[in-house]
């Protein structure tokens, strides 16, 4: 049976007797997809996806960026209609928590949470405050949403899904902007939702996170489902092989790099360090500790923006011109390499962009493809690719691996280590400690606007980093 797909607001019509049918002797089936296909012009986004989800199940959807995960989510939430295949749904609402936040920044928090299902005005702020309190956040429901941090905006997006009282919740990288304490709150909520029989389809690139929260998995590669089953029956290595279809290259050994002269000396009242040629320097800390503000202040020290290259944590708002092509985004900070007499040489620009796309394995139809149509991970690669083309001496990277898959993380990490080996000085801000421990020569920790003393990575452990971040260790 081919059903009309639910929007995030309206119940889905189904034929009588087909609601949440039992699958054999097992639990009730909430959602079944069979051989779903989707094209965008000549591009095949989905080439045959099948999966089943049961009531009260957390089902992990994993795969590389561009594998079709977000397209499938958009079909289920009603943004797109599939070209082929069937969807059976037991009825109710489907709520979609987007990876790229879909909020109205000019509206108050409460109006974003209940957008489309507004209660009476006198109940609006009270009910919004109750949802925010359930998540453990002290956010004023009357506050303008655009004035919140990215982490708090993510909480608002999650609360909006809870307000819908949906039977199925689609979560696309819901923890990408959350620190660990909020991740744990989210996981507690997910457990409560599961006990109420709510089904959750969960996308994450963190395998340890998936194992912590999910029951079963489906792997997508190149638009098709290539594996599914119980998570307890599959190893991380098997999942990675299914996802990327290749062996990941090991990172370069930091011990083989030689540090050169200091290329950057930072001397703020509460943050001081030197950054050397050939060094990868990591800054850890909780969201809101002042890490991003420090990096932006450092970038402002360079009036011309050429010696320094800056990668913003907010690729959608600051890092990319979404309506422009990949080629324009990659070359925009150094147009002189592909222009003459004030005119861009498109052939030369395309050749330069193709080299960057090959280095980072960007999945797109070509250099002139619009960035807005790329997956989130491929967008992040384009933002990073601009720095490769810019060729600065000092790279300031704020959450460079945010929202990208394991294979893409390996691609970006490989380029970072290659840049350091070539004598570039690299500063990385990251909430993901395994990234810092794998890449960095030295690490410092930000706490309430103060930067700790930088120490060799070998002298830190994840526990001492977190103790320092919360201010319980010197």
C-alpha positions in Angstrom: 0.0 0.0 0.0 1.4 3.4 -0.9 0.2 6.0 1.6 0.3 9.8 1.6 3.2 10.8 3.9 2.5 12.6 7.1 3.4 16.2 7.7 4.8 17.1 11.1 1.4 18.6 12.0 -1.3 16.3 10.7 -2.3 12.7 11.4 -1.7 10.3 8.6 -4.7 8.6 6.9 -4.5 4.8 6.8 -6.9 2.1 5.7 -9.0 0.6 8.5 -7.5 -2.3 10.2 -3.9 -1.4 9.3 -3.0 0.6 12.4 0.1 -0.6 14.1 -0.2 -4.1 12.9 1.7 -6.8 14.7 4.7 -8.3 12.8 4.5 -12.0 13.5 4.6 -12.7 17.2 6.8 -9.6 17.9 5.9 -6.1 19.0 3.5 -3.8 17.2 4.8 -2.3 14.0 4.6 1.5 13.9 6.3 2.3 10.6 7.3 0.1 7.7 9.1 1.4 4.6 9.8 -0.8 1.5 12.0 0.1 -1.4 11.7 3.9 -1.1 13.2 5.8 -4.1 13.7 9.5 -4.7 15.4 11.5 -7.5 16.2 15.2 -7.8 16.6 15.6 -11.5 19.5 13.4 -12.6 20.6 12.8 -9.0 19.5 9.6 -7.3 19.0 10.5 -3.6 17.4 7.2 -2.6 17.8 4.0 -4.6 15.8 1.5 -2.5 15.5 2.0 1.3 13.6 -0.5 3.5 13.2 -0.6 7.3 10.7 -1.4 10.0 10.3 0.3 13.3 8.3 -1.0 16.3 6.3 0.9 18.9 8.5 2.1 21.7 11.7 1.5 19.7 14.8 3.7 19.2 16.0 2.9 15.7 19.4 4.2 14.6 19.8 5.4 11.0 23.5 5.6 10.1 25.6 6.2 7.1 28.0 8.7 5.4 26.9 12.2 4.6 25.1 12.1 1.3 23.9 8.5 1.9 20.3 9.7 1.9 19.5 9.9 5.6 18.1 13.4 5.6 16.2 12.9 2.4 14.5 9.9 4.0 13.7 12.0 7.1 12.2 14.7 4.8 10.0 12.2 3.1 8.7 10.8 6.4 8.0 14.3 7.7 6.1 15.3 4.5 8.6 17.8 3.0 9.2 15.5 0.0 7.1 12.8 -1.6 8.9 9.5 -2.6 9.0 8.6 -6.3 8.6 4.9 -5.6 8.1 2.3 -2.8 5.5 2.0 0.0 5.1 3.5 3.5 2.8 2.0 6.1 2.2 4.0 9.2 0.0 3.3 12.2 -1.4 6.8 12.4 -0.8 9.9 14.6 1.8 12.6 14.2 5.4 12.5 13.0 7.7 15.2 14.4 11.0 16.1 12.8 14.0 17.6 14.7 16.2 18.9 12.0 20.0 18.9 12.0 20.0 22.4 10.6 17.7 24.2 13.0 14.3 25.2 11.5 13.3 28.0 13.9 11.8 31.4 13.4 14.5 33.6 15.1 12.3 36.7 15.4 9.7 34.9 17.4 9.7 34.2 21.2 10.7 30.8 22.3 7.2 29.8 23.3 5.8 30.7 19.9 8.5 28.5 18.2 7.7 25.6 20.4 3.9 25.7 19.6 4.1 27.0 16.1 1.1 25.7 14.2 -0.5 24.2 17.3 -0.8 27.4 19.3 -2.7 27.1 22.6 -4.6 30.1 24.1 -2.3 33.0 24.8 -2.6 32.7 28.5 -1.5 29.1 28.3 1.3 29.6 25.8 4.2 30.7 28.0 3.2 28.5 31.0 3.1 25.3 28.8 6.4 26.3 27.1 8.1 26.8 30.5 6.9 23.3 31.6 8.4 21.7 28.5 11.7 23.6 28.9 11.8 22.6 32.6 11.2 19.0 31.6 14.4 19.2 29.6 16.2 20.8 32.6 16.9 24.2 30.9 16.3 27.6 32.4 15.3 29.4 29.2 12.9 32.3 29.3 10.0 31.3 27.0 9.4 35.0 26.3 12.9 35.5 25.0 13.6 36.1 21.3 14.7 32.8 19.9 17.4 34.3 17.7 19.2 35.7 20.8 19.7 32.2 22.2 22.9 30.2 21.8 23.0 27.4 19.3 22.8 24.8 22.2 19.6 26.5 23.6 18.1 26.8 20.1 18.6 23.0 19.8 16.7 22.5 23.0 13.8 24.7 21.7 13.7 22.5 18.5 13.5 19.3 20.7 10.8 20.8 22.9 8.8 21.7 19.8 8.8 18.0 18.8 7.6 17.1 22.3 4.8 19.6 22.1 3.4 17.8 19.1 2.7 14.7 21.1 3.9 12.7 18.1 3.8 8.9 17.8 7.1 9.0 15.8 9.9 11.4 16.4 12.7 11.8 13.8 15.9 13.1 15.4 18.6 14.2 12.9 21.8 14.8 14.9 19.9 16.2 17.9 23.1 16.4 20.1 25.4 18.1 17.7 25.2 21.4 19.6 24.7 20.0 23.1 27.2 19.5 25.8 27.3 16.2 27.7 25.0 17.3 30.6 22.2 18.2 28.1 22.9 15.0 26.1 22.2 13.0 29.2 19.0 14.9 29.8 17.9 14.2 26.2 18.7 10.5 26.6 16.6 10.4 29.8 13.7 12.0 27.9 14.1 9.5 25.1 13.9 6.6 27.6 10.7 8.2 29.0 9.2 8.6 25.5 10.1 4.9 24.6 8.3 3.8 27.8 5.2 5.7 26.5 5.3 3.7 23.2 6.7 6.5 21.1 9.0 5.4 18.3 12.2 7.4 17.5 14.3 7.3 14.4 17.7 8.6 15.4 20.5 9.8 13.2 23.9 10.3 14.8 27.5 10.0 13.6 28.7 9.1 17.1 28.7 5.3 17.4 29.1 5.3 21.1 26.0 7.5 21.4 24.0 5.2 19.2 24.9 2.2 21.3 23.9 4.1 24.4 20.4 4.9 23.2 19.3 2.7 20.3 17.9 -0.8 20.0 18.3 -1.6 16.3 20.0 0.0 13.3 19.7 0.5 9.6 22.7 1.5 7.5 22.4 3.5 4.3 25.1 3.8 1.6 24.6 5.5 -1.7 20.9 5.9 -1.2 20.2 2.2 -0.4 19.8 0.2 2.8 22.7 -2.1 3.1 22.3 -3.6 6.5 20.0 -3.7 9.5 19.6 -5.6 12.8 20.1 -5.5 16.5 23.0 -3.3 17.6 24.1 -5.9 20.1 24.8 -8.3 17.2 27.2 -6.0 15.2 30.6 -4.5 16.0 31.7 -0.9 15.4 34.1 -2.2 12.7 31.3 -4.0 10.9 29.1 -0.8 11.0 31.9 1.3 9.7 32.6 -1.1 6.8 28.9 -1.1 5.9 28.8 2.7 6.1 31.9 3.7 4.2 32.7 0.7 2.1 36.4 1.2 2.5 39.2 0.9 5.1 39.8 4.2 6.9 43.4 5.5 6.8 45.1 6.0 10.1 45.9 9.5 11.2 49.4 10.9 11.0 51.7 10.5 14.0 52.2 13.8 15.8 55.6 12.6 17.0 56.9 12.8 13.4 56.1 16.5 13.1 58.6 19.2 13.9 57.4 22.4 15.4 58.7 25.6 14.0 58.6 29.2 15.0 55.7 30.8 16.8 53.2 32.1 14.2 50.7 33.3 16.7 51.1 34.7 20.2 48.0 35.3 22.2 48.1 37.4 25.4 44.7 38.3 26.6 44.1 38.9 30.4 42.7 35.4 30.9 44.0 33.5 27.9 47.6 33.2 26.8 49.5 30.8 24.6 51.8 30.5 21.6 50.9 28.6 18.5 53.8 27.2 16.4 54.3 26.3 12.8 53.5 22.6 12.4 51.4 22.4 15.6 47.8 21.3 16.2 46.6 23.1 19.4 43.3 22.0 20.9 40.9 24.0 23.1 38.4 22.0 25.1 35.6 23.2 27.3 31.9 23.3 27.8 29.5 25.1 25.4 29.3 28.7 26.7 32.7 28.6 28.4 34.0 31.3 26.0 35.9 29.1 23.5 34.2 30.5 20.4 34.5 34.1 21.7 38.2 33.5 22.1 38.7 32.2 18.6 36.7 35.1 17.1 38.7 37.6 19.0 41.9 36.0 17.7 40.6 36.1 14.2 39.9 39.8 14.6 43.6 40.5 15.4 44.3 39.9 11.7 42.9 42.9 9.8 43.3 41.5 6.3 42.0 38.0 6.9 44.6 36.4 4.8 47.2 35.1 7.2 44.4 33.6 9.3 41.7 31.2 8.0 38.6 30.9 10.2 36.0 28.1 10.1 32.9 29.1 12.0 30.9 26.6 14.1 27.8 27.9 12.4 28.2 26.9 8.8 24.6 27.7 7.9 24.6 31.2 9.4 28.2 32.3 8.9 30.3 29.7 7.1 28.6 29.4 3.7 26.8 31.3 1.0 24.1 28.6 0.6 22.5 29.9 -2.6 25.9 30.1 -4.4 27.8 27.3 -6.1 30.5 25.1 -4.5 33.0 26.8 -6.7 32.1 30.3 -5.6 32.1 29.2 -1.9 35.5 27.5 -2.2 37.2 30.3 -4.1 35.5 33.4 -2.6 38.3 34.3 -0.1 40.9 34.1 -2.9 39.2 35.0 -6.2 42.5 36.3 -7.6 43.6 32.8 -8.3 40.9 32.3 -10.9 40.2 35.7 -12.2 41.7 38.2 -14.6 40.9 41.8 -15.1 38.0 41.6 -12.6 36.3 38.6 -14.4 36.2 35.1 -13.0 37.6 32.4 -15.4 34.9 29.7 -14.8 37.0 26.9 -16.3 40.0 27.7 -14.0 37.7 28.1 -11.0 36.1 24.8 -11.7 39.5 23.0 -12.0 40.6 24.5 -8.7 37.3 23.5 -7.0 37.4 20.0 -8.4 40.9 19.5 -6.8 39.5 20.5 -3.4 36.4 18.3 -3.9 38.6 15.3 -4.7 40.8 15.9 -1.6 37.8 16.0 0.7 35.6 13.5 -1.2 32.8 16.0 -1.5 29.7 14.3 -3.0 28.0 16.6 -5.5 27.2 16.7 -9.2 30.0 19.2 -9.9 31.6 22.5 -8.9 28.6 24.5 -10.0 26.2 22.6 -7.8 24.5 24.9 -5.3 25.7 24.4 -1.7 22.1 24.5 -0.3 21.3 21.2 -2.0 24.3 19.3 -0.3 24.0 17.2 2.8 25.1 18.9 6.0 28.4 17.0 6.1 29.2 17.9 2.5 28.4 21.5 3.3 30.9 21.3 6.2 33.5 19.9 3.8 32.9 22.9 1.4 33.5 25.3 4.2 36.7 23.6 5.2 37.7 23.4 1.5 37.6 27.2 1.3 40.5 27.2 3.8 42.4 24.7 1.8 42.1 27.0 -1.2 42.8 30.1 0.8 46.1 28.5 2.0 46.5 30.6 5.2 49.4 30.2 7.6 47.2 29.9 10.7 43.9 28.0 10.7 41.3 28.6 13.4 38.8 25.7 13.3 35.7 25.9 15.5 34.1 22.5 15.6 35.5 21.4 12.3 33.8 17.9 12.4 30.4 19.0 13.6 27.6 17.0 12.0 29.8 14.9 9.7 30.1 11.1 9.5 33.0 8.8 10.4 34.4 8.6 6.9 34.2 12.4 6.5 35.8 12.9 9.9 38.7 10.8 8.7 39.0 12.9 5.5 39.0 16.2 7.4 41.4 14.8 10.0 43.8 13.6 7.3 43.9 17.1 5.8 44.4 18.7 9.1 47.4 16.5 9.9 48.8 17.1 6.3 48.5 20.8 6.8 50.4 20.6 10.1 53.1 18.5 8.5 53.4 21.2 5.8 54.1 23.8 8.5 50.7 25.3 9.1 49.7 26.3 12.6 46.2 24.9 13.6 44.0 25.8 16.4 41.0 23.5 17.0 38.0 24.1 19.2 36.0 21.0 19.8 33.4 19.5 22.1 34.4 16.0 21.0 37.3 14.9 23.1 38.3 11.9 21.0 38.9 14.4 18.1 41.2 16.5 20.3 43.1 13.5 21.7 43.6 12.0 18.3 44.9 15.2 16.6 46.4 17.6 19.0 50.0 18.1 20.2 48.8 20.3 23.1 45.5 20.9 24.8 44.2 23.8 27.0 40.7 23.9 28.6 38.4 26.9 28.7 36.4 27.5 31.9 34.2 30.5 32.4 36.2 32.7 30.1 39.6 31.6 31.4 42.0 29.3 29.6 44.0 26.8 31.5 47.7 26.3 31.0 48.4 24.3 27.8 49.9 20.9 28.3 51.0 18.1 26.0 48.0 15.9 25.1 49.7 12.9 26.7 49.4 14.7 30.1 45.6 14.9 29.9 42.9 12.3 30.2 39.2 12.8 29.3 38.5 12.9 33.1 41.0 15.6 33.8 39.8 17.7 30.9 36.2 17.5 32.2 37.3 18.2 35.7 39.1 21.3 34.5 36.1 22.3 32.3 33.7 22.3 35.2 36.1 24.1 37.5 36.8 21.3 39.9 40.5 21.0 39.0 43.2 23.5 38.6 
